[in-house]
Amino acid sequence: MNRREFISTAAVAGAGLLILPSGMRAGENAPSNKLNIALIGVWGRGLAHYDSLAAENVVALCDVNEKRFPDALKKFPNAKTYVDWRKCLDQKGLDAVVCCTADHTHAFVSNWALNRDLHVYQEKPLAISVDEARIVRANWMKKKAKLATQVGMQRHAIPNFNRVRELVRDGAIGDLTAAFAWGDRQIRRPGYPPAEGQPPEGFHYDLWLGPSPDHPYNPSYFSGGAGMNCLSWNMYWDFGAGQIGDMGSHTMDLLWNAVDATLPTSAEAKGEKFNPDVTPVECESHFDHPANDWRGPIRVSWYQGGAMPASPKPYIDLKKIGHGAMFKGTKGHLIADFDSRVLLPFGTDADLTYYKPRAKDATLPAIGHFQKQWLDACKNPSLKTACDFEYSGNMIEQLLLGLVAYRVGKKLEYNGATGKVTNCPEANEFLARKYRAGWTING
């Protein structure tokens, strides 16, 4: 059974009696069958976890803005509060962490939590540099038998993800040769904003900056509403990965779930003129992936900000799909967004007689509630999660490598085993970020 099928099937398996990291006993009906959880980042995406965590013990709340605590404490009145996530992670008795901080601290929080043998739910993206993705993935791979991880690509639970995978795997488009994903968001920033005003009382701006280089405070970084404020800062190189760290993580997931790729052997990219402050709006990147046990070598492509793959037919306008994916095979194309798909066979076999759909009882089971899948795996780590740190780490490493190729303007040959570019030494400089003094990813 393929790993992705196993994940979906394992999600419905039963759980035995286990010992959680805090030492409490877990069984479906045990009185103590609750996780002690720290919610780091209580606003924005943090709000989306309130209901999911209500049945557990949320014992710690952390946010750089103290004004967010009163509302969070109404939901979780027994939790201790922190402004520094490093101190929060050292609270005794924790079992798990849900991290909803700004993107530039994601890999840090995840890696520190893993170092403390804590289960981790990390909002996307897992990392904003190639090295960060590799560090966090490698750390979890050593502990995967006992720790559950999930990256917040919650659209993965939409049933269409399974249907797209089944069509590709079952040969509806013949042998897979290429796959494309895209997002059309076009938000432009000229550069880092200048100093303006002072952080409001209770807002610890220095902790928000975290490991990133120092930039003066400007209220424009925080002008968005809950769930959308990331669009005010995630396009800056020091604070995010632009579109690939935002909707790109969701959209590439639709492709990634179907192709069973690991790491590419090459990367190339082109786009608008390089801005040293801001990640590109319009850009496209292409990656070569080796064959695996069910398909030959394929080319995976990512398009953003108006760049688009060619449509397979003049009457199909791919631009009407804001965030979508397309799969090319020897016998046709499959086009999809998050919750629908279109099959376009072509050639002498367009009658589809070569394709035998799987029986209904053989279709992949629904994931169900995405956060609950992780909570269940925390209590029984033999259960698998759909977007663990291996699956998600490989996916974001590929996309981030594309940004490196864009920066140097060359096709890169990549050794996934060592995490190094082999034909362009200057590209290796951009695989990692430079951190402020006093911050380490391995705390």
DRENZA-814006 format. One record per residue (C-alpha): x, y, z; residue in three letters; residue number from 1. Coordinates in steps of 0.5 Angstrom, whole numbers, plus 2048, in hexadecimal, padded with zeros to 3 digits. Layout:
NUFI  xx  yy  zz residu num
NUFI   X   Y   Z    Ala NUM
...
//
This chain:
NUFI  xx  yy  zz residu num
NUFI 800 800 800    Met   1
NUFI 803 807 7FE    Asn   2
NUFI 804 80C 804    Arg   3
NUFI 7FF 811 802    Arg   4
NUFI 7FA 80B 802    Glu   5
NUFI 7FC 809 809    Phe   6
NUFI 7FB 80F 80C    Ile   7
NUFI 7F4 810 80A    Ser   8
NUFI 7F3 809 80C    Thr   9
NUFI 7F6 809 813    Ala  10
NUFI 7F2 80F 814    Ala  11
NUFI 7EC 80B 816    Val  12
NUFI 7F0 806 81A    Ala  13
NUFI 7EF 805 821    Gly  14
NUFI 7F4 807 827    Ala  15
NUFI 7F7 803 82D    Gly  16
NUFI 7F9 806 833    Leu  17
NUFI 7FF 80A 833    Leu  18
NUFI 803 80E 837    Ile  19
NUFI 803 816 835    Leu  20
NUFI 80A 81A 836    Pro  21
NUFI 807 81D 83C    Ser  22
NUFI 806 816 83F    Gly  23
NUFI 7FE 816 83F    Met  24
NUFI 7FB 810 83D    Arg  25
NUFI 7F7 810 837    Ala  26
NUFI 7F1 80C 834    Gly  27
NUFI 7EB 80D 831    Glu  28
NUFI 7E7 80D 837    Asn  29
NUFI 7EC 80F 83C    Ala  30
NUFI 7EA 815 841    Pro  31
NUFI 7F1 818 83F    Ser  32
NUFI 7F1 817 838    Asn  33
NUFI 7F2 81F 837    Lys  34
NUFI 7F9 822 834    Leu  35
NUFI 7FC 828 837    Asn  36
NUFI 7FD 82C 832    Ile  37
NUFI 800 833 831    Ala  38
NUFI 7FD 838 82C    Leu  39
NUFI 802 83C 829    Ile  40
NUFI 7FF 842 825    Gly  41
NUFI 7F8 843 828    Val  42
NUFI 7F6 848 823    Trp  43
NUFI 7F5 847 81B    Gly  44
NUFI 7F6 840 819    Arg  45
NUFI 7F6 83E 821    Gly  46
NUFI 7EE 840 821    Leu  47
NUFI 7ED 83A 81C    Ala  48
NUFI 7EF 835 821    His  49
NUFI 7EB 837 827    Tyr  50
NUFI 7E6 833 826    Asp  51
NUFI 7EA 82D 824    Ser  52
NUFI 7EE 82E 82A    Leu  53
NUFI 7E8 82F 82F    Ala  54
NUFI 7E8 827 831    Ala  55
NUFI 7EF 827 833    Glu  56
NUFI 7F3 82B 838    Asn  57
NUFI 7F6 831 836    Val  58
NUFI 7FB 833 83B    Val  59
NUFI 7FF 838 838    Ala  60
NUFI 7FD 83E 834    Leu  61
NUFI 803 842 830    Cys  62
NUFI 802 848 82C    Asp  63
NUFI 807 84E 82B    Val  64
NUFI 801 853 82C    Asn  65
NUFI 7FE 853 833    Glu  66
NUFI 7F8 856 831    Lys  67
NUFI 7F6 84F 82E    Arg  68
NUFI 7F6 84B 834    Phe  69
NUFI 7EF 84E 837    Pro  70
NUFI 7EB 84B 832    Asp  71
NUFI 7EF 844 831    Ala  72
NUFI 7EF 843 839    Leu  73
NUFI 7E7 844 838    Lys  74
NUFI 7E8 83D 834    Lys  75
NUFI 7ED 83A 838    Phe  76
NUFI 7ED 83D 83F    Pro  77
NUFI 7F2 839 843    Asn  78
NUFI 7F8 83A 83E    Ala  79
NUFI 7FE 83D 840    Lys  80
NUFI 800 843 83B    Thr  81
NUFI 807 845 838    Tyr  82
NUFI 809 84A 833    Val  83
NUFI 810 846 831    Asp  84
NUFI 80F 83F 82E    Trp  85
NUFI 815 83D 830    Arg  86
NUFI 813 83D 838    Lys  87
NUFI 80C 83A 836    Cys  88
NUFI 80F 834 833    Leu  89
NUFI 813 833 83A    Asp  90
NUFI 80C 832 83E    Gln  91
NUFI 80C 82C 841    Lys  92
NUFI 807 827 83F    Gly  93
NUFI 806 829 838    Leu  94
NUFI 804 823 833    Asp  95
NUFI 803 827 82D    Ala  96
NUFI 804 82E 829    Val  97
NUFI 7FF 831 824    Val  98
NUFI 804 837 821    Cys  99
NUFI 800 83D 81E    Cys 100
NUFI 806 842 81E    Thr 101
NUFI 809 846 818    Ala 102
NUFI 80C 842 813    Asp 103
NUFI 813 844 814    His 104
NUFI 813 840 81B    Thr 105
NUFI 80F 83A 819    His 106
NUFI 815 836 818    Ala 107
NUFI 818 838 81E    Phe 108
NUFI 812 837 823    Val 109
NUFI 811 830 81F    Ser 110
NUFI 818 82E 820    Asn 111
NUFI 818 830 828    Trp 112
NUFI 812 82C 829    Ala 113
NUFI 815 826 826    Leu 114
NUFI 81B 827 82A    Asn 115
NUFI 816 826 830    Arg 116
NUFI 813 820 82D    Asp 117
NUFI 80C 824 82C    Leu 118
NUFI 807 822 827    His 119
NUFI 807 828 822    Val 120
NUFI 801 82B 81E    Tyr 121
NUFI 805 831 819    Gln 122
NUFI 801 836 815    Glu 123
NUFI 804 836 80E    Lys 124
NUFI 809 837 80C    Pro 125
NUFI 80D 832 810    Leu 126
NUFI 813 837 80E    Ala 127
NUFI 816 83D 80A    Ile 128
NUFI 81C 83A 808    Ser 129
NUFI 81F 833 805    Val 130
NUFI 823 832 80B    Asp 131
NUFI 81E 833 810    Glu 132
NUFI 819 82E 80C    Ala 133
NUFI 81F 829 80C    Arg 134
NUFI 821 82A 814    Ile 135
NUFI 81A 82A 816    Val 136
NUFI 818 823 812    Arg 137
NUFI 81E 820 814    Ala 138
NUFI 81D 821 81B    Asn 139
NUFI 816 81E 81B    Trp 140
NUFI 818 818 817    Met 141
NUFI 81C 816 81D    Lys 142
NUFI 816 816 821    Lys 143
NUFI 810 815 81C    Lys 144
NUFI 80F 80E 820    Ala 145
NUFI 80D 812 826    Lys 146
NUFI 80B 819 824    Leu 147
NUFI 805 81B 820    Ala 148
NUFI 806 821 81B    Thr 149
NUFI 801 825 816    Gln 150
NUFI 802 82B 812    Val 151
NUFI 7FC 830 811    Gly 152
NUFI 7FA 82E 80A    Met 153
NUFI 7F3 82D 80C    Gln 154
NUFI 7F0 82D 805    Arg 155
NUFI 7F4 826 805    His 156
NUFI 7ED 823 808    Ala 157
NUFI 7E9 825 802    Ile 158
NUFI 7E7 81F 7FF    Pro 159
NUFI 7E9 821 7F8    Asn 160
NUFI 7F0 820 7FA    Phe 161
NUFI 7EF 819 7FA    Asn 162
NUFI 7EB 819 7F4    Arg 163
NUFI 7F0 81C 7F0    Val 164
NUFI 7F6 817 7F3    Arg 165
NUFI 7F1 811 7F1    Glu 166
NUFI 7F1 814 7EA    Leu 167
NUFI 7F8 815 7E9    Val 168
NUFI 7FA 80E 7EC    Arg 169
NUFI 7F5 80A 7E9    Asp 170
NUFI 7F7 80C 7E2    Gly 171
NUFI 7F1 811 7E0    Ala 172
NUFI 7F6 815 7DC    Ile 173
NUFI 7FB 810 7DA    Gly 174
NUFI 802 810 7DD    Asp 175
NUFI 804 817 7E1    Leu 176
NUFI 809 81B 7DD    Thr 177
NUFI 808 822 7E0    Ala 178
NUFI 804 826 7E6    Ala 179
NUFI 803 82D 7E7    Phe 180
NUFI 800 831 7EC    Ala 181
NUFI 7FF 839 7EC    Trp 182
NUFI 7FC 83E 7F1    Gly 183
NUFI 7FA 845 7EE    Asp 184
NUFI 7FA 84A 7F4    Arg 185
NUFI 7FE 850 7F2    Gln 186
NUFI 7FF 855 7F8    Ile 187
NUFI 805 859 7F7    Arg 188
NUFI 80A 85D 7FC    Arg 189
NUFI 80F 862 7FA    Pro 190
NUFI 814 860 800    Gly 191
NUFI 814 860 807    Tyr 192
NUFI 810 865 80A    Pro 193
NUFI 814 86B 80E    Pro 194
NUFI 814 86C 816    Ala 195
NUFI 80D 86F 818    Glu 196
NUFI 80B 870 81F    Gly 197
NUFI 80C 86B 825    Gln 198
NUFI 809 864 826    Pro 199
NUFI 802 865 82A    Pro 200
NUFI 803 863 832    Glu 201
NUFI 803 85C 833    Gly 202
NUFI 806 85A 82C    Phe 203
NUFI 80D 857 82C    His 204
NUFI 80F 859 825    Tyr 205
NUFI 816 856 827    Asp 206
NUFI 813 84F 828    Leu 207
NUFI 80F 850 822    Trp 208
NUFI 816 851 81E    Leu 209
NUFI 819 84B 821    Gly 210
NUFI 81E 848 81D    Pro 211
NUFI 81E 84D 817    Ser 212
NUFI 822 853 816    Pro 213
NUFI 820 859 81A    Asp 214
NUFI 81B 85D 816    His 215
NUFI 818 864 819    Pro 216
NUFI 811 863 81B    Tyr 217
NUFI 80B 865 816    Asn 218
NUFI 804 864 818    Pro 219
NUFI 803 862 810    Ser 220
NUFI 806 85B 812    Tyr 221
NUFI 7FF 85A 817    Phe 222
NUFI 7FA 85E 813    Ser 223
NUFI 7F6 857 811    Gly 224
NUFI 7F0 854 814    Gly 225
NUFI 7F1 84D 817    Ala 226
NUFI 7F3 848 813    Gly 227
NUFI 7F5 84D 80D    Met 228
NUFI 7FA 851 811    Asn 229
NUFI 800 84C 80E    Cys 230
NUFI 7FF 850 808    Leu 231
NUFI 801 856 80B    Ser 232
NUFI 808 853 80C    Trp 233
NUFI 809 84C 809    Asn 234
NUFI 80C 84F 802    Met 235
NUFI 812 852 805    Tyr 236
NUFI 818 84D 805    Trp 237
NUFI 81A 84E 80C    Asp 238
NUFI 813 84C 80E    Phe 239
NUFI 810 847 80A    Gly 240
NUFI 810 843 803    Ala 241
NUFI 80B 847 7FF    Gly 242
NUFI 806 844 7FB    Gln 243
NUFI 809 83D 7FC    Ile 244
NUFI 808 83D 804    Gly 245
NUFI 801 840 803    Asp 246
NUFI 7FC 83D 7FF    Met 247
NUFI 802 839 7FB    Gly 248
NUFI 802 834 801    Ser 249
NUFI 7FB 832 800    His 250
NUFI 7FB 832 7F8    Thr 251
NUFI 802 82E 7F7    Met 252
NUFI 7FF 829 7FC    Asp 253
NUFI 7F9 828 7F7    Leu 254
NUFI 7FF 826 7F3    Leu 255
NUFI 804 823 7F8    Trp 256
NUFI 7FE 81E 7FA    Asn 257
NUFI 7FE 81B 7F4    Ala 258
NUFI 805 81A 7F1    Val 259
NUFI 808 817 7F7    Asp 260
NUFI 80F 81B 7F6    Ala 261
NUFI 814 81C 7FB    Thr 262
NUFI 81A 821 7F9    Leu 263
NUFI 81B 824 7F2    Pro 264
NUFI 822 823 7EE    Thr 265
NUFI 822 829 7EB    Ser 266
NUFI 81E 830 7EC    Ala 267
NUFI 81E 836 7E7    Glu 268
NUFI 819 83C 7E8    Ala 269
NUFI 818 843 7E4    Lys 270
NUFI 814 849 7E6    Gly 271
NUFI 813 850 7E7    Glu 272
NUFI 81A 855 7E9    Lys 273
NUFI 81D 852 7EF    Phe 274
NUFI 81B 857 7F5    Asn 275
NUFI 820 856 7FB    Pro 276
NUFI 81A 858 800    Asp 277
NUFI 814 854 7FD    Val 278
NUFI 813 84D 7FA    Thr 279
NUFI 811 84D 7F3    Pro 280
NUFI 809 84E 7F1    Val 281
NUFI 80A 84B 7EA    Glu 282
NUFI 80E 845 7EA    Cys 283
NUFI 80F 83E 7E7    Glu 284
NUFI 813 838 7EA    Ser 285
NUFI 814 831 7E7    His 286
NUFI 817 82B 7EA    Phe 287
NUFI 819 824 7E7    Asp 288
NUFI 817 81E 7EC    His 289
NUFI 81A 817 7EB    Pro 290
NUFI 816 811 7E9    Ala 291
NUFI 812 80D 7EF    Asn 292
NUFI 80F 806 7F0    Asp 293
NUFI 809 808 7EC    Trp 294
NUFI 80B 80E 7E7    Arg 295
NUFI 811 810 7E3    Gly 296
NUFI 814 817 7E4    Pro 297
NUFI 810 81D 7E4    Ile 298
NUFI 811 824 7E3    Arg 299
NUFI 80D 828 7E9    Val 300
NUFI 80C 830 7E8    Ser 301
NUFI 809 835 7EC    Trp 302
NUFI 806 83C 7E9    Tyr 303
NUFI 804 842 7ED    Gln 304
NUFI 802 849 7EC    Gly 305
NUFI 7FF 849 7E5    Gly 306
NUFI 804 844 7E2    Ala 307
NUFI 800 83E 7E0    Met 308
NUFI 802 837 7DD    Pro 309
NUFI 7FF 836 7D5    Ala 310
NUFI 7F8 834 7D5    Ser 311
NUFI 7F7 82D 7D2    Pro 312
NUFI 7F1 830 7CD    Lys 313
NUFI 7F0 837 7CB    Pro 314
NUFI 7E9 837 7CE    Tyr 315
NUFI 7EB 835 7D5    Ile 316
NUFI 7ED 83B 7D9    Asp 317
NUFI 7F2 839 7DE    Leu 318
NUFI 7F2 840 7E1    Lys 319
NUFI 7EB 83F 7E3    Lys 320
NUFI 7ED 83B 7E9    Ile 321
NUFI 7F1 83F 7EE    Gly 322
NUFI 7F4 83A 7F1    His 323
NUFI 7F5 833 7ED    Gly 324
NUFI 7F9 82D 7EB    Ala 325
NUFI 7F9 82A 7E4    Met 326
NUFI 7FC 823 7E3    Phe 327
NUFI 7FF 821 7DC    Lys 328
NUFI 7FF 819 7DA    Gly 329
NUFI 800 815 7D4    Thr 330
NUFI 7F9 815 7D3    Lys 331
NUFI 7F6 81B 7D5    Gly 332
NUFI 7F6 821 7DA    His 333
NUFI 7F2 822 7E1    Leu 334
NUFI 7F1 829 7E3    Ile 335
NUFI 7EF 82A 7EB    Ala 336
NUFI 7ED 82F 7F0    Asp 337
NUFI 7ED 82E 7F7    Phe 338
NUFI 7E6 82B 7F7    Asp 339
NUFI 7E4 829 7EF    Ser 340
NUFI 7E8 826 7E9    Arg 341
NUFI 7E7 825 7E2    Val 342
NUFI 7EA 81F 7DE    Leu 343
NUFI 7EC 820 7D7    Leu 344
NUFI 7EE 81A 7D3    Pro 345
NUFI 7F1 81B 7CC    Phe 346
NUFI 7F4 817 7C6    Gly 347
NUFI 7F2 810 7C3    Thr 348
NUFI 7F0 80E 7CB    Asp 349
NUFI 7EB 814 7CC    Ala 350
NUFI 7E6 80F 7CD    Asp 351
NUFI 7E9 80D 7D4    Leu 352
NUFI 7E8 805 7D3    Thr 353
NUFI 7EF 805 7D6    Tyr 354
NUFI 7ED 808 7DC    Tyr 355
NUFI 7EA 803 7E2    Lys 356
NUFI 7E7 807 7E8    Pro 357
NUFI 7E8 804 7EE    Arg 358
NUFI 7E2 801 7F2    Ala 359
NUFI 7DF 806 7F7    Lys 360
NUFI 7E1 802 7FD    Asp 361
NUFI 7E8 802 7FA    Ala 362
NUFI 7E8 80A 7FA    Thr 363
NUFI 7EC 80E 7FF    Leu 364
NUFI 7E9 80F 806    Pro 365
NUFI 7E8 816 808    Ala 366
NUFI 7ED 819 80D    Ile 367
NUFI 7E7 81C 811    Gly 368
NUFI 7E9 822 815    His 369
NUFI 7F0 824 814    Phe 370
NUFI 7F2 827 81B    Gln 371
NUFI 7EE 821 81E    Lys 372
NUFI 7F3 81C 81A    Gln 373
NUFI 7F9 81F 81D    Trp 374
NUFI 7F6 81F 824    Leu 375
NUFI 7F4 818 823    Asp 376
NUFI 7FB 816 821    Ala 377
NUFI 7FE 81A 827    Cys 378
NUFI 7FA 815 82B    Lys 379
NUFI 7FC 80F 827    Asn 380
NUFI 803 811 822    Pro 381
NUFI 802 80A 81F    Ser 382
NUFI 7FC 80E 81B    Leu 383
NUFI 7FF 812 815    Lys 384
NUFI 7FD 819 813    Thr 385
NUFI 7FC 81C 80C    Ala 386
NUFI 801 822 80C    Cys 387
NUFI 806 820 811    Asp 388
NUFI 80D 823 811    Phe 389
NUFI 810 81E 80C    Glu 390
NUFI 80B 81F 807    Tyr 391
NUFI 80A 827 808    Ser 392
NUFI 812 828 809    Gly 393
NUFI 813 825 802    Asn 394
NUFI 80E 829 7FF    Met 395
NUFI 810 82F 802    Ile 396
NUFI 817 82E 801    Glu 397
NUFI 816 82D 7F9    Gln 398
NUFI 812 834 7F9    Leu 399
NUFI 817 837 7FD    Leu 400
NUFI 81D 835 7F8    Leu 401
NUFI 819 838 7F3    Gly 402
NUFI 81A 83F 7F6    Leu 403
NUFI 821 83D 7F7    Val 404
NUFI 822 83C 7EF    Ala 405
NUFI 81E 842 7EE    Tyr 406
NUFI 823 846 7F2    Arg 407
NUFI 829 844 7EE    Val 408
NUFI 826 843 7E7    Gly 409
NUFI 829 83C 7E6    Lys 410
NUFI 826 835 7E5    Lys 411
NUFI 828 832 7EB    Leu 412
NUFI 82B 82B 7EC    Glu 413
NUFI 829 828 7F3    Tyr 414
NUFI 82B 823 7F7    Asn 415
NUFI 825 821 7FC    Gly 416
NUFI 829 81D 800    Ala 417
NUFI 82E 822 802    Thr 418
NUFI 82A 828 801    Gly 419
NUFI 82F 82B 7FD    Lys 420
NUFI 82F 82E 7F6    Val 421
NUFI 834 82B 7F2    Thr 422
NUFI 835 82F 7EC    Asn 423
NUFI 834 836 7EF    Cys 424
NUFI 838 838 7F5    Pro 425
NUFI 835 83F 7F6    Glu 426
NUFI 82E 83C 7F6    Ala 427
NUFI 830 838 7FD    Asn 428
NUFI 831 83F 800    Glu 429
NUFI 829 840 800    Phe 430
NUFI 827 839 802    Leu 431
NUFI 827 83C 809    Ala 432
NUFI 825 842 80D    Arg 433
NUFI 82A 846 811    Lys 434
NUFI 827 847 818    Tyr 435
NUFI 828 84D 81E    Arg 436
NUFI 82C 84C 823    Ala 437
NUFI 82A 848 829    Gly 438
NUFI 825 843 825    Trp 439
NUFI 826 83C 823    Thr 440
NUFI 822 837 81F    Ile 441
NUFI 824 831 824    Asn 442
NUFI 822 834 82B    Gly 443
//
